[in-house]
Amino acid sequence: MARTSFDIAVIGGGIAGLTAAHHAALAGVSVGHFIADGMPGGLVMNVGALDGWPTTGALGGAELAAGLLGRNEELGVSLVPSPIDSIEGAAAKTLSGPDGSWRAKQVIVATGASLRTLAAPGAERLFGRGVSQCAWCDGGLYRDAEVVVAGGGDAALSEAIHLAEFARSIMIVTRGEMFRARRSYVTRVAEDERFKLRWASEIVEVLGDKGVEGVRVRDNAAGSEEVVACSGLFVFVGLAPNAGLLPAGVGRDERGFVVTDPGFETTSPGVFAVGAVRSGYGGRLTQAVAEATTAAERAAVRCDD
Ligand SMILES: Cc1cc2nc3c(=O)[nH]c(=O)nc-3n(C[C@H](O)[C@H](O)[C@H](O)COP(=O)(O)OP(=O)(O)OC[C@H]3O[C@@H](n4cnc5c(N)ncnc54)[C@H](O)[C@@H]3O)c2cc1C
């Protein structure tokens, strides 16, 4: 019979969760790792070549996640292919999902974040018909085409750079007056005239009937609008935390990200939060790994109490 009680429960199958489960298992405690549908990888699942990951050669997100999952299995981590909807309790926690409930002494929440979508008319209707959030999945459909990317952070620029392998021109529309991205991405975009930039601007409508035919872009500084013809729109306009499983009383910042102490414990004792769900997370995989390692080691020590 499948086990229903663990020293540590880790929730979320992204790189933070996989790392937390790994280090908790290395510390010698029993670990249940809750991965929705058993599919690991999270936000980098479809990224074909990770930046900033210390390894030789190119490594994709799916490959990294699969490697960590396999290693965790060897270490004795119990994979539970279920999402968790709620966490309750004080000294021992009860975790509930659609198909059951489990007990754990300590909990590490690594549920990450979801890509925000555009509220503009047409964006939802044309999602999957020209509106996308994955250049690595859909970029090949836009060979010699004109595409638009919404956003100005690392994700927007790295995906735009990947689109440049296929597209004829890539317009980047950002609300800011500068990019908030790695300098190497900004330099790459600045050096290639196929990138057209629209600062202090936003997409106010996605145009098209059966597929994307263009976008209406508003220049917020000038107060003017233009229609830009394109067949693809890639949206990377920020992240929303996947924090709904935590009780309302657990501290969050004004954007809903989970507040922790410097050792990654939330305001609920015995519940840790690491990676993209956490307020103050820096956005790099290596930072997720560092946070998860620290939290796992702290939580494991508590299991002896
Ligand atoms: C397009 C893109 C490209 C990127 N490229 C890079 C890069 O090259 N290098 C780099 O350093 N960073 C990159 N990043 C940033 C990086 O992806 C994140 O910082 C990192 O993936 C965060 O990992 P995480 O495990 O905290 O969260 P996530 O990756 O979001 O993983 C969380 C997982 O938990 C699951 N989950 C959510 N709720 C529940 C629940 N209730 N129960 C169970 N499971 C749940 C989610 O489905 C998800 O699988 C990129 C980000 C994007 C969007």
Ligand as a Chemical Component Dictionary entry (heavy atoms), coordinates in Angstrom:
data_LIG
# 
_chem_comp.id                   LIG 
_chem_comp.type                 NON-POLYMER 
_chem_comp.pdbx_formal_charge   0 
_chem_comp.three_letter_code    LIG 
# 
loop_
_chem_comp_atom.comp_id 
_chem_comp_atom.atom_id 
_chem_comp_atom.alt_atom_id 
_chem_comp_atom.type_symbol 
_chem_comp_atom.charge 
_chem_comp_atom.model_Cartn_x 
_chem_comp_atom.model_Cartn_y 
_chem_comp_atom.model_Cartn_z 
_chem_comp_atom.pdbx_ordinal 
LIG C1  C1  C 0 10.397 30.906 -20.594 1  
LIG C2  C2  C 0 11.310 30.852 -19.404 2  
LIG C3  C3  C 0 12.645 30.557 -19.579 3  
LIG C4  C4  C 0 13.518 30.513 -18.479 4  
LIG N1  N1  N 0 14.829 30.211 -18.684 5  
LIG C5  C5  C 0 15.672 30.203 -17.623 6  
LIG C6  C6  C 0 17.067 29.901 -17.818 7  
LIG O1  O1  O 0 17.514 29.629 -18.919 8  
LIG N2  N2  N 0 17.877 29.941 -16.720 9  
LIG C7  C7  C 0 17.418 30.243 -15.460 10 
LIG O2  O2  O 0 18.190 30.265 -14.503 11 
LIG N3  N3  N 0 16.089 30.512 -15.254 12 
LIG C8  C8  C 0 15.219 30.498 -16.310 13 
LIG N4  N4  N 0 13.904 30.773 -16.112 14 
LIG C9  C9  C 0 13.426 31.002 -14.730 15 
LIG C10 C10 C 0 13.132 29.644 -14.099 16 
LIG O3  O3  O 0 12.278 28.949 -14.943 17 
LIG C11 C11 C 0 12.468 29.738 -12.729 18 
LIG O4  O4  O 0 13.173 30.627 -11.908 19 
LIG C12 C12 C 0 12.424 28.365 -12.065 20 
LIG O5  O5  O 0 11.916 27.410 -12.982 21 
LIG C13 C13 C 0 11.565 28.360 -10.826 22 
LIG O6  O6  O 0 11.494 27.015 -10.380 23 
LIG P1  P1  P 0 10.435 26.567 -9.286  24 
LIG O7  O7  O 0 10.674 25.117 -9.073  25 
LIG O8  O8  O 0 10.515 27.477 -8.121  26 
LIG O9  O9  O 0 8.998  26.817 -9.918  27 
LIG P2  P2  P 0 8.274  26.208 -11.203 28 
LIG O10 O10 O 0 9.228  25.983 -12.278 29 
LIG O11 O11 O 0 7.121  27.126 -11.436 30 
LIG O12 O12 O 0 7.740  24.778 -10.702 31 
LIG C14 C14 C 0 6.666  24.655 -9.806  32 
LIG C15 C15 C 0 5.925  23.364 -10.112 33 
LIG O13 O13 O 0 4.939  23.141 -9.087  34 
LIG C16 C16 C 0 3.708  22.760 -9.706  35 
LIG N5  N5  N 0 2.571  23.103 -8.819  36 
LIG C17 C17 C 0 1.932  24.283 -8.708  37 
LIG N6  N6  N 0 0.946  24.197 -7.792  38 
LIG C18 C18 C 0 0.973  22.916 -7.318  39 
LIG C19 C19 C 0 0.186  22.210 -6.358  40 
LIG N7  N7  N 0 -0.808 22.819 -5.690  41 
LIG N8  N8  N 0 0.470  20.912 -6.114  42 
LIG C20 C20 C 0 1.504  20.282 -6.777  43 
LIG N9  N9  N 0 2.265  20.915 -7.711  44 
LIG C21 C21 C 0 2.010  22.221 -7.974  45 
LIG C22 C22 C 0 3.703  23.551 -11.001 46 
LIG O14 O14 O 0 2.808  22.981 -11.922 47 
LIG C23 C23 C 0 5.165  23.401 -11.425 48 
LIG O15 O15 O 0 5.369  22.210 -12.121 49 
LIG C24 C24 C 0 13.021 30.804 -17.186 50 
LIG C25 C25 C 0 11.665 31.105 -17.005 51 
LIG C26 C26 C 0 10.819 31.119 -18.096 52 
LIG C27 C27 C 0 9.356  31.451 -17.883 53 
# 
loop_
_chem_comp_bond.comp_id 
_chem_comp_bond.atom_id_1 
_chem_comp_bond.atom_id_2 
_chem_comp_bond.value_order 
_chem_comp_bond.pdbx_ordinal 
LIG C1  C2  SING 1  
LIG C2  C3  SING 2  
LIG C2  C26 DOUB 3  
LIG C3  C4  DOUB 4  
LIG C4  N1  SING 5  
LIG C4  C24 SING 6  
LIG N1  C5  DOUB 7  
LIG C5  C6  SING 8  
LIG C5  C8  SING 9  
LIG C6  O1  DOUB 10 
LIG C6  N2  SING 11 
LIG N2  C7  SING 12 
LIG C7  O2  DOUB 13 
LIG C7  N3  SING 14 
LIG N3  C8  DOUB 15 
LIG C8  N4  SING 16 
LIG N4  C9  SING 17 
LIG N4  C24 SING 18 
LIG C9  C10 SING 19 
LIG C10 O3  SING 20 
LIG C10 C11 SING 21 
LIG C11 O4  SING 22 
LIG C11 C12 SING 23 
LIG C12 O5  SING 24 
LIG C12 C13 SING 25 
LIG C13 O6  SING 26 
LIG O6  P1  SING 27 
LIG P1  O7  DOUB 28 
LIG P1  O8  SING 29 
LIG P1  O9  SING 30 
LIG O9  P2  SING 31 
LIG P2  O10 DOUB 32 
LIG P2  O11 SING 33 
LIG P2  O12 SING 34 
LIG O12 C14 SING 35 
LIG C14 C15 SING 36 
LIG C15 O13 SING 37 
LIG C15 C23 SING 38 
LIG O13 C16 SING 39 
LIG C16 N5  SING 40 
LIG C16 C22 SING 41 
LIG N5  C17 SING 42 
LIG N5  C21 SING 43 
LIG C17 N6  DOUB 44 
LIG N6  C18 SING 45 
LIG C18 C19 SING 46 
LIG C18 C21 DOUB 47 
LIG C19 N7  SING 48 
LIG C19 N8  DOUB 49 
LIG N8  C20 SING 50 
LIG C20 N9  DOUB 51 
LIG N9  C21 SING 52 
LIG C22 O14 SING 53 
LIG C22 C23 SING 54 
LIG C23 O15 SING 55 
LIG C24 C25 DOUB 56 
LIG C25 C26 SING 57 
LIG C26 C27 SING 58 
# 
